[in-house]
Amino acid sequence: MSAFLSQVEAVAPSEGFRESANVRNHQLYEYAGKNRIAFWEGCAQTLHWYKKWHTVMDWNPPFSSWFDGGRLNACYNCLDRHIGTKIENKVAFFWESEEGASREITYKDLYQEVNRLANVLKSFGVKKGDCVAIYMPLVPEAVASMLACARIGAVHTVVFGGFSSEALRSRILDANAKVLITADGSVRKGKLLALKDTADPAIEGLTCIEKVLVIQKEKNSVSMKEGRDFFYHNELEKAEEYCPCEEMESEDTLFILYTSGTTGKPKGIVHSTAGYLVGAAITTKLVFDVKPNDVYWCSADVGWITGHTYVAYGPLANGMTQVMYDGSVDKPKKDRVFEIIEKYKVNIFYTAPTAIRLFMKWGEDTFKHRDLSSLRLLGSVGEPLNPEAWHWYYKHVGSEKCPIVDTWWQTETGSIMITSLPGLMDMKPGSVVKPLPGIEAKVLDDYGNESKSGYIAIMSPWPSMLRGVHGDTRRFVQTYWNKWGGRYYFPGDSATMDEDGYFWVAGRVDDTLNVSAHRIGTMEVESALIEHEAVAESAVVGIPDEITGQAIAAFVILKEGREPSQELADSLKAIVVKKIGGIARPKKIFFTQDVPKTRSGKIMRRLLQDLAVGRKLGDTTTLENENLMKSIESKIENSP
């Protein structure tokens, strides 16, 4: 990857941004580097505590605990402490639907709803430590449901509203959920998703689910089982106006979130109350350079960790105003996202590379009539943002004045681990920059030695780290702690570090190709392909080769108006050779309209690999569009 890195020029934040940034010097890094535990203790002191901790951190590898002896409540920190201040009348959420409906919810509105909902849950018999499953569209009631659980000490497990009955059932069973909160339905790409109809077979015959609460969002007809199913608005009207917060121990579980995964049984990632909230609150404040009057939009669904940390807990703990959009980015028209940015004068926009590359495919003419001058900071999350998409995002969305925070983190880490503080560091397109203050990350080889190319390793515990895999300690240890004998956390991503200490994430270890004993990152090849002016997106997988061990197969999505041809395939192979070398020349180029992705937007390379070698497809239940695979198969058969 060294040749690739040497071609990348650093981009400095604008002077205007630097001068107004909250962090403008390296003192925070220097202090955290010398006093890591004291740094995290200082971060914790920004929250409200009923009782202070006696021990900041206890580490018994691979198990950690933070702020032992302390007592707090996550809901109190997100809502109650704002009540009685000027924040109570501030908008918490500008909500917009695909169909154009809109609502404004203030902090006081949200506080009142959460209190009533918490009392409804208590009336259903939910107690501290019980689990509540949440299966909903992206509506404020989803966040209210999470906070209501936190308020009474219940554990929530949010299941993305696009998952199937089977996926929902497996998560409810594993978490032993007592109550399900869902909705009648939601509109996506103009079509009704009947969530209650999907939820009913998921809970059929389950003895753990005692009550179901149903939000009437679309007003479509649903089946209601007497004694079990209740309408949300009816129950809230009957509930008491105030519910006291449960004082939670620091290490009490706040939520379980199941990774979508591409193989095997989904992992129930367990997060604690205090450590998670500290990580969520401080990284939101630092990474997004939070100002009192910011309008912030994280486009993630609350069914994923990004929605938990950077929609529900982090922004609300900081008293921020947010945009929430329940719909597809291209409905009812392709400039929908930019229409919303213009309408609400969004200052901070945090989205996924998948969306950025889709906007890039459509072209800047799609939204050039929109006023995006309110934007101050851009962000990327979910997978590496290739340099070409980075430059396009920076130029056409940010008008070359908005720094981009390209963030690396996981469901398991709880909060952002590696990125830039936007007013402090130069950016390098394609790099996630450096570990945040208080985070010790390095690149190690297979033997645990520091290396310029190898695997990301987190060298010491951090507050928001996962506390385990629900009900499976063995899996927790084997998955995350076996790589280097239990000494360091293994996230499963390969990376390169350049001469300036910047991290370049190559992708998952299973996304790293080994061609003739040369390790080649999928991102590296994908970045080369997307430099071709005809390419909108690409996905690369390894296929068996009797000579080189592995060869490279590339799935390529062309920009609108471009047609597949043998000449184009040859041209794409040539650009990879030019950018990386002959060793990375793709053996096969497949042209397709899309690639399979999980509902969180991650490319499912395992399925592409199955297609490339003519293997029977594995599990497709986590796909955004399960019908896509037949279309791709036909495209492969007709590829030049």
C-alpha positions in Angstrom: 0.0 0.0 0.0 3.0 2.3 0.3 2.8 3.4 -3.4 -0.8 4.3 -2.9 -0.1 6.3 0.3 2.7 8.3 -1.3 0.2 9.7 -3.8 -2.1 11.2 -1.2 -1.7 14.8 -0.3 -2.8 16.1 3.1 -5.7 18.6 3.2 -5.6 21.2 6.0 -8.8 22.5 7.7 -9.6 26.0 6.6 -8.3 28.9 8.7 -11.8 29.9 9.5 -12.6 26.5 10.9 -9.3 26.3 12.9 -9.9 29.6 14.5 -13.4 28.7 15.8 -12.7 25.0 16.6 -13.2 23.9 20.2 -9.8 22.0 20.2 -7.0 24.0 18.6 -3.8 22.6 20.1 -2.4 19.2 21.1 -2.5 19.6 24.9 -5.5 17.2 25.2 -3.5 14.5 23.4 -0.4 15.2 25.5 -2.3 15.1 28.8 -4.2 11.9 27.9 -1.0 10.3 26.7 0.6 10.8 30.1 -2.5 10.5 32.3 -4.9 8.2 30.4 -6.9 7.2 33.5 -7.1 10.7 34.8 -8.3 11.9 31.3 -11.2 9.4 31.4 -12.0 10.4 34.9 -12.3 14.0 33.8 -14.6 13.0 31.0 -16.8 11.2 33.4 -17.1 14.3 35.6 -19.0 16.0 32.8 -22.0 13.7 33.5 -24.5 13.8 36.4 -23.9 11.2 39.1 -26.0 10.3 42.1 -22.9 8.8 43.7 -19.2 9.2 42.7 -17.1 6.2 41.9 -14.3 4.9 44.2 -12.2 3.2 41.4 -11.9 4.6 37.9 -10.8 1.4 36.2 -10.2 -2.2 37.1 -8.6 -4.4 34.5 -8.6 -8.2 34.7 -7.8 -9.1 31.1 -10.0 -9.5 29.1 -12.6 -8.1 31.5 -12.7 -4.4 32.5 -14.9 -2.3 34.7 -15.1 1.4 34.9 -16.2 3.9 37.6 -16.9 1.2 40.1 -19.0 2.4 43.1 -20.6 5.1 41.0 -24.3 5.4 40.4 -26.0 7.3 37.6 -28.8 7.1 35.0 -28.4 7.4 31.2 -31.8 8.9 30.7 -31.3 11.5 33.4 -28.1 12.6 31.6 -29.9 12.8 28.3 -33.0 14.6 29.4 -33.6 15.5 33.1 -30.5 17.6 33.5 -31.6 19.8 30.6 -35.1 20.4 32.2 -35.2 23.8 33.9 -32.5 25.1 31.7 -32.8 26.9 28.4 -32.3 23.6 26.6 -35.7 22.3 27.7 -37.4 24.4 25.0 -34.7 23.6 22.4 -35.7 21.3 19.5 -34.3 17.8 20.2 -35.5 16.4 16.8 -36.7 17.8 13.5 -38.3 14.7 12.2 -39.1 14.2 8.5 -40.7 11.3 6.7 -40.2 10.0 3.1 -43.7 11.2 2.3 -43.0 14.7 3.5 -44.6 14.7 7.0 -42.7 16.6 9.6 -42.6 17.1 13.4 -40.6 19.2 15.9 -39.9 17.6 19.3 -38.4 19.7 22.0 -36.4 18.4 24.9 -39.4 19.0 27.2 -41.7 17.1 24.8 -39.3 14.2 24.7 -38.9 14.2 28.5 -42.7 14.1 29.0 -43.1 11.3 26.6 -40.3 9.2 28.1 -41.7 9.6 31.6 -45.1 8.4 30.5 -43.7 5.5 28.5 -41.5 4.4 31.4 -44.6 4.2 33.5 -46.4 2.1 30.8 -43.4 -0.3 30.8 -43.6 -0.6 34.6 -47.4 -1.2 34.3 -46.5 -4.1 32.0 -44.3 -5.6 34.7 -41.0 -4.5 33.4 -38.4 -4.2 36.2 -34.7 -3.3 36.5 -32.7 -5.9 34.5 -35.6 -7.0 32.3 -35.1 -6.8 28.6 -37.3 -4.9 26.1 -37.1 -5.4 22.4 -37.6 -2.4 20.1 -38.5 -3.1 16.4 -39.4 0.2 14.9 -38.9 2.7 12.0 -36.7 5.7 12.5 -39.1 7.8 14.5 -38.6 9.8 17.7 -40.6 7.2 19.6 -37.8 4.7 18.9 -35.4 6.9 20.9 -38.0 7.6 23.5 -38.4 3.8 23.9 -34.6 3.4 24.5 -34.6 6.2 27.0 -37.7 4.9 28.8 -35.9 1.6 29.3 -32.8 3.3 30.6 -34.9 5.4 32.9 -36.3 2.4 34.8 -33.2 0.2 34.5 -34.5 -2.1 31.8 -32.1 -3.4 29.2 -33.1 -2.6 25.6 -32.2 -4.5 22.5 -33.1 -2.6 19.3 -33.7 -4.7 16.2 -33.5 -2.9 12.8 -37.0 -2.4 11.4 -35.9 -4.0 8.1 -35.1 -7.4 9.6 -37.2 -10.4 8.9 -39.4 -12.3 11.4 -36.8 -15.0 11.7 -34.0 -12.4 12.5 -36.3 -10.6 15.0 -37.3 -13.9 16.7 -33.7 -15.1 17.2 -32.7 -11.8 18.9 -35.8 -11.7 21.1 -35.1 -15.3 22.2 -31.4 -14.8 22.8 -32.1 -11.6 24.9 -35.1 -13.2 26.6 -37.1 -10.0 26.0 -40.2 -9.5 28.1 -41.9 -6.7 26.1 -41.8 -5.8 22.4 -42.3 -2.2 21.2 -43.1 -2.0 17.5 -45.2 0.0 14.9 -48.0 -0.8 12.5 -45.7 0.0 9.6 -43.4 2.3 7.8 -43.0 3.6 4.2 -39.7 2.8 2.5 -39.1 3.6 -1.2 -42.8 4.3 -1.5 -43.8 0.9 -0.2 -45.4 0.0 3.1 -43.3 -2.2 5.4 -45.9 -3.8 7.7 -43.8 -4.2 10.9 -46.5 -5.5 13.1 -47.4 -8.2 10.5 -43.7 -9.1 10.6 -43.5 -9.1 14.3 -46.5 -11.3 14.9 -45.0 -14.5 13.6 -41.7 -13.6 15.2 -43.2 -13.8 18.7 -45.7 -16.6 18.0 -45.4 -19.2 20.7 -42.7 -17.3 22.6 -43.3 -17.4 26.3 -40.9 -14.7 27.2 -42.9 -11.9 25.4 -45.7 -10.9 27.7 -46.8 -7.5 26.2 -46.6 -5.8 22.8 -46.9 -2.0 22.4 -47.8 -0.8 18.9 -47.3 2.8 17.5 -49.9 3.7 14.9 -47.5 5.5 12.4 -49.1 4.6 9.1 -52.6 3.8 10.4 -52.7 0.6 8.4 -54.8 -2.2 9.7 -53.1 -4.6 12.1 -54.1 -7.6 14.1 -54.2 -7.0 17.9 -54.2 -9.9 20.3 -56.4 -9.1 23.3 -54.5 -9.0 26.6 -51.1 -8.9 24.9 -51.1 -6.1 22.3 -51.8 -2.4 23.2 -51.7 0.8 21.2 -48.9 3.2 22.2 -50.9 6.4 22.3 -53.8 4.8 24.3 -51.4 3.6 27.0 -49.5 6.9 27.2 -52.7 8.8 27.7 -53.5 6.7 30.8 -50.0 6.8 32.3 -48.7 9.0 35.1 -46.8 12.1 34.0 -43.6 11.5 36.0 -41.5 8.4 36.6 -38.4 8.6 38.8 -35.1 7.5 37.4 -33.6 4.2 38.7 -30.1 4.7 40.1 -27.9 2.4 38.2 -24.5 0.9 39.1 -21.9 1.9 36.6 -21.5 -1.6 35.3 -25.2 -2.3 35.0 -26.1 -3.3 31.4 -27.6 -0.5 29.4 -28.3 -2.4 26.2 -27.6 -5.5 24.1 -27.1 -4.9 20.4 -26.8 -7.7 17.9 -24.2 -7.4 15.2 -25.8 -8.1 11.8 -22.8 -10.3 10.8 -22.3 -12.1 7.5 -21.9 -15.6 8.9 -23.0 -17.6 11.9 -25.2 -16.6 14.8 -25.4 -12.8 15.4 -23.4 -11.7 18.5 -25.3 -9.9 21.3 -22.8 -7.2 22.2 -23.3 -6.0 25.8 -22.6 -2.4 26.8 -22.5 -1.0 30.3 -24.2 2.2 31.5 -21.4 4.5 32.7 -18.5 3.5 30.4 -20.6 3.6 27.3 -22.2 6.9 28.2 -18.9 8.5 28.9 -17.5 7.4 25.5 -20.7 8.5 23.7 -20.9 11.9 25.3 -17.2 12.9 25.0 -16.6 11.7 21.5 -19.7 13.4 20.2 -18.5 16.7 21.8 -14.9 16.4 20.5 -15.2 14.8 17.1 -18.1 16.9 15.9 -16.8 20.2 17.4 -20.2 20.8 19.0 -21.5 24.3 19.2 -24.6 25.4 21.2 -26.7 26.2 18.2 -25.7 23.4 15.8 -28.2 21.5 13.8 -26.7 18.0 13.5 -27.8 15.1 11.3 -26.5 11.6 11.6 -28.3 9.5 8.9 -28.0 6.2 10.7 -30.9 4.1 11.9 -31.2 3.5 15.6 -31.1 -0.2 14.9 -27.3 0.1 14.5 -24.6 1.2 17.0 -24.1 4.5 15.1 -27.8 5.3 15.8 -27.4 4.3 19.4 -24.3 6.4 20.1 -24.6 9.3 17.7 -28.4 9.7 17.5 -29.7 8.6 20.9 -27.2 9.0 23.6 -24.2 11.1 22.6 -26.1 14.1 21.0 -28.8 14.2 23.7 -26.3 14.1 26.5 -24.8 17.2 24.8 -28.2 18.9 24.4 -27.9 19.0 20.6 -30.6 19.7 18.0 -30.9 16.8 15.5 -32.5 16.0 12.2 -34.1 12.5 11.9 -35.2 11.3 8.5 -37.3 8.1 8.1 -37.0 7.2 4.4 -34.9 6.4 1.4 -32.2 8.9 0.3 -33.7 9.1 -3.2 -37.4 9.4 -2.4 -39.4 11.1 -3.6 -36.4 12.5 -5.7 -32.7 12.2 -5.8 -32.0 15.5 -4.0 -34.0 14.5 -1.0 -31.0 14.6 1.4 -29.9 17.9 0.2 -33.4 19.3 0.4 -33.5 18.4 4.1 -30.0 19.9 4.7 -31.2 23.2 3.1 -34.6 23.2 4.9 -33.2 22.7 8.4 -29.9 24.5 7.8 -27.9 21.5 8.9 -24.4 22.3 10.2 -23.0 18.8 10.7 -23.7 15.8 8.4 -22.6 12.3 9.4 -23.3 9.6 6.9 -22.0 6.3 5.3 -19.6 5.9 2.3 -22.4 3.9 0.6 -24.6 7.1 0.6 -21.7 9.3 -0.5 -20.8 7.0 -3.4 -24.5 6.9 -4.4 -24.6 10.8 -4.5 -21.4 10.7 -6.5 -22.9 8.2 -9.0 -25.9 10.6 -9.5 -23.5 13.5 -9.9 -23.4 17.0 -8.4 -25.9 18.4 -10.9 -28.6 16.5 -8.9 -28.4 19.0 -6.1 -26.5 22.0 -7.4 -29.6 24.1 -7.0 -29.7 23.4 -3.2 -28.2 25.8 -0.7 -25.7 23.8 1.4 -23.9 26.9 2.9 -25.0 26.0 6.4 -22.7 22.9 6.4 -19.7 23.3 8.7 -18.5 19.7 9.2 -18.9 16.5 7.3 -18.4 12.9 8.6 -18.2 9.4 7.4 -18.9 6.1 9.2 -19.3 2.4 8.5 -16.4 1.4 6.3 -13.3 3.1 4.8 -14.1 6.1 2.6 -12.0 5.8 -0.5 -10.0 8.9 -1.5 -12.0 9.6 -4.7 -15.3 9.7 -2.8 -13.6 11.7 -0.1 -12.5 14.4 -2.6 -15.9 14.5 -4.2 -17.7 14.8 -0.8 -15.2 17.5 0.2 -15.6 19.5 -3.0 -19.2 19.1 -4.0 -21.0 18.8 -0.6 -18.6 20.7 1.6 -17.5 23.3 -0.9 -13.9 22.7 0.2 -14.6 24.5 3.5 -15.9 21.6 5.7 -13.4 19.3 7.3 -14.3 15.6 7.0 -14.1 13.4 10.1 -13.6 9.9 8.7 -14.3 7.7 11.7 -13.2 4.2 12.6 -15.0 2.3 15.3 -17.4 -0.7 15.8 -20.4 -2.0 17.6 -18.0 -3.5 20.0 -16.0 -0.3 20.7 -19.2 1.6 21.5 -17.8 5.0 20.4 -15.4 6.4 17.9 -11.8 5.3 18.4 -9.7 6.6 15.5 -10.4 9.9 13.6 -9.3 13.5 13.4 -10.2 16.4 15.7 -11.3 18.6 12.8 -9.7 21.9 13.8 -6.4 20.4 14.8 -5.2 17.9 12.2 -4.6 17.8 8.5 -6.7 15.3 6.7 -5.5 12.6 4.3 -8.2 11.4 2.0 -8.7 7.7 2.7 -7.1 7.8 6.1 -9.0 7.7 9.4 -6.1 9.7 10.8 -5.1 9.0 14.5 -6.5 7.5 17.7 -8.5 9.9 19.9 -7.2 11.1 23.2 -7.4 8.3 25.8 -7.3 5.6 23.0 -4.1 3.5 22.6 -4.1 1.9 19.1 -1.3 0.5 17.1 -0.7 -1.6 14.0 0.7 -5.1 14.9 1.9 -8.1 13.0 0.8 -11.7 13.7 3.2 -11.9 16.5 2.2 -8.8 18.4 5.1 -6.6 17.1 4.6 -3.1 15.9 4.5 -2.9 12.1 3.8 -0.5 9.3 1.3 -3.0 7.9 -0.7 -5.5 9.8 -3.8 -5.4 12.1 -5.3 -2.7 14.2 -4.8 -3.5 17.9 -6.2 -1.6 20.9 -3.5 -1.8 23.5 -5.4 -0.9 26.7 -9.0 -0.8 27.9 -11.3 2.2 27.3 -14.7 3.0 29.0 -17.1 2.2 26.1 -15.7 -1.2 25.2 -18.0 -4.1 25.0 -18.4 -6.0 28.3 -19.0 -9.3 26.6 -21.1 -11.3 24.2 -24.5 -12.0 25.8 -24.6 -15.5 27.2 -21.4 -16.6 25.5 -18.2 -15.7 27.4 -16.2 -18.2 25.3 -17.1 -16.5 22.1 -16.2 -13.1 23.5 -12.7 -14.4 24.4 -12.1 -16.3 21.2 -13.4 -13.6 18.9 -11.7 -10.5 20.4 -8.8 -11.6 22.7 -7.1 -14.7 21.2 -5.1 -13.0 18.5 -2.2 -11.9 20.8 -2.7 -14.2 23.8 -5.2 -12.0 25.5 -3.0 -9.0 25.8 -4.7 -6.7 23.3 -8.1 -6.2 21.8 -8.4 -7.6 18.2 -11.0 -5.7 16.2 -10.5 -7.8 13.1 -9.4 -5.0 10.7 -6.2 -4.9 8.8 -4.4 -1.5 8.4 -1.3 0.3 7.4 0.4 3.2 9.2 2.2 5.9 7.3 5.3 7.9 8.2 3.1 10.5 10.0 1.4 7.9 12.2 -1.9 8.1 10.2 -4.0 4.9 10.0 -5.2 3.5 6.7 -7.8 0.8 7.2 -7.6 -1.9 4.5 -10.8 -3.6 5.7 -11.8 -6.7 7.6 -9.1 -9.3 7.8 -11.3 -11.6 5.8 -11.4 -8.8 3.2 -7.6 -8.8 2.8 -6.4 -10.6 -0.3 -3.3 -12.8 -0.5 -2.1 -12.9 -4.1 1.2 -14.7 -4.5 2.1 -14.1 -0.9 1.3 -10.4 -1.3 -1.3 -8.9 1.1 -3.6 -6.6 -0.8 -6.4 -4.7 0.8 -9.8 -4.8 -0.9 -10.1 -1.0 -0.3 -6.8 -0.4 -2.1 -8.1 -2.1 -5.3 -11.5 -0.6 -5.0 -10.0 2.9 -4.6 -8.0 2.3 -7.8 -11.1 1.2 -9.7 -13.2 4.1 -8.6 -10.6 6.5 -10.0 -11.9 5.6 -13.5 -14.3 8.2 -14.6 -16.9 5.6 -15.5 -17.1 3.9 -12.1 -19.5 4.8 -9.3 -18.7 2.0 -6.9 -16.8 -1.2 -6.7 -16.4 -4.2 -4.5 -13.5 -6.6 -4.7 -13.2 -10.3 -3.5 -10.6 -13.0 -3.6 -11.2 -16.1 -5.7 -9.1 -19.3 -5.8 -6.3 -19.5 -8.4 -4.1 -22.5 -8.9 -1.1 -20.4 -9.6 -1.3 -17.4 -7.3 -3.4 -19.0 -4.5 -5.9 -16.1 -4.7 -6.8 -13.9 -7.6 -8.9 -10.8 -7.7 -12.5 -10.5 -8.9 -14.0 -7.0 -9.1 -17.8 -6.2 -9.1 -18.2 -2.8 -10.7 -21.2 -0.4 -10.7 -21.0 2.2 -13.5 -22.2 5.7 -13.5 -25.5 6.4 -15.2 -25.1 6.6 -18.9 -22.1 4.3 -19.1 -22.4 0.8 -20.6 -20.3 -2.4 -19.9 -17.8 -3.5 -22.6 -14.7 -5.6 -23.0 -12.8 -2.4 -23.7 -14.0 -0.9 -20.4 -13.1 -4.0 -18.5 -9.6 -3.9 -19.9 -9.3 -0.2 -19.1 -10.3 -1.0 -15.5 -7.7 -3.7 -15.2 -5.1 -1.3 -16.6 -5.8 1.4 -14.0 -5.4 -1.1 -11.2 -2.0 -2.1 -12.6 -1.0 1.5 -12.9 -2.1 2.5 -9.4 -1.0 -0.6 -7.5 1.0 -2.9 -9.7 0.6 -6.0 -11.9 0.2 -8.2 -8.8 -3.2 -6.5 -8.2 -4.5 -6.9 -11.7 -8.1 -8.2 -11.4 -8.6 -11.6 -13.1 -12.3 -11.0 -13.6 -14.5 -7.9 -13.9 -18.2 -8.2 -13.3 -20.5 -5.3 -14.2 -23.6 -5.0 -12.1 -26.3 -2.5 -11.0 -25.6 -2.9 -7.3 -23.7 -5.1 -4.8 -25.2 -7.0 -1.8 -25.2 -5.0 1.4 -26.3 -5.6 4.9 -29.1 -3.3 6.1 -26.4 -1.2 7.8 -24.8 -0.6 4.4 -21.8 -2.9 4.6 -20.9 -4.8 1.5 -21.4 -8.6 1.9 -18.2 -9.8 0.1 -18.9 -13.3 1.2 -21.9 -13.5 -1.1 -20.0 -11.8 -3.9 -17.3 -14.5 -3.5 -20.0 -17.2 -3.7 -21.2 -15.7 -7.0 -17.7 -15.3 -8.4 -16.8 -18.9 -8.0 -20.3 -20.3 -8.8 -20.9 -21.5 -5.2 -24.3 -21.9 -3.6 -25.2 -18.7 -1.8 -24.9 -18.7 2.0 -27.2 -16.9 4.4 -28.9 -13.9 2.9 -31.2 -12.9 5.7 -29.2 -9.7 6.6 -29.4 -8.4 3.0 -31.0 -5.0 2.3 -32.5 -6.5 -0.9 -32.6 -10.3 -1.0 -33.9 -10.2 -4.6 -30.7 -8.5 -5.7 -28.7 -11.7 -5.9 -30.7 -13.1 -8.9 -30.1 -9.8 -10.8 -26.4 -9.9 -10.1 -26.2 -13.6 -11.2 -27.7 -12.8 -14.5 -25.3 -9.8 -15.0 -22.4 -12.1 -14.2 -23.5 -14.6 -16.9 -23.6 -11.8 -19.4 -20.4 -9.9 -18.4 -17.8 -9.3 -21.1 
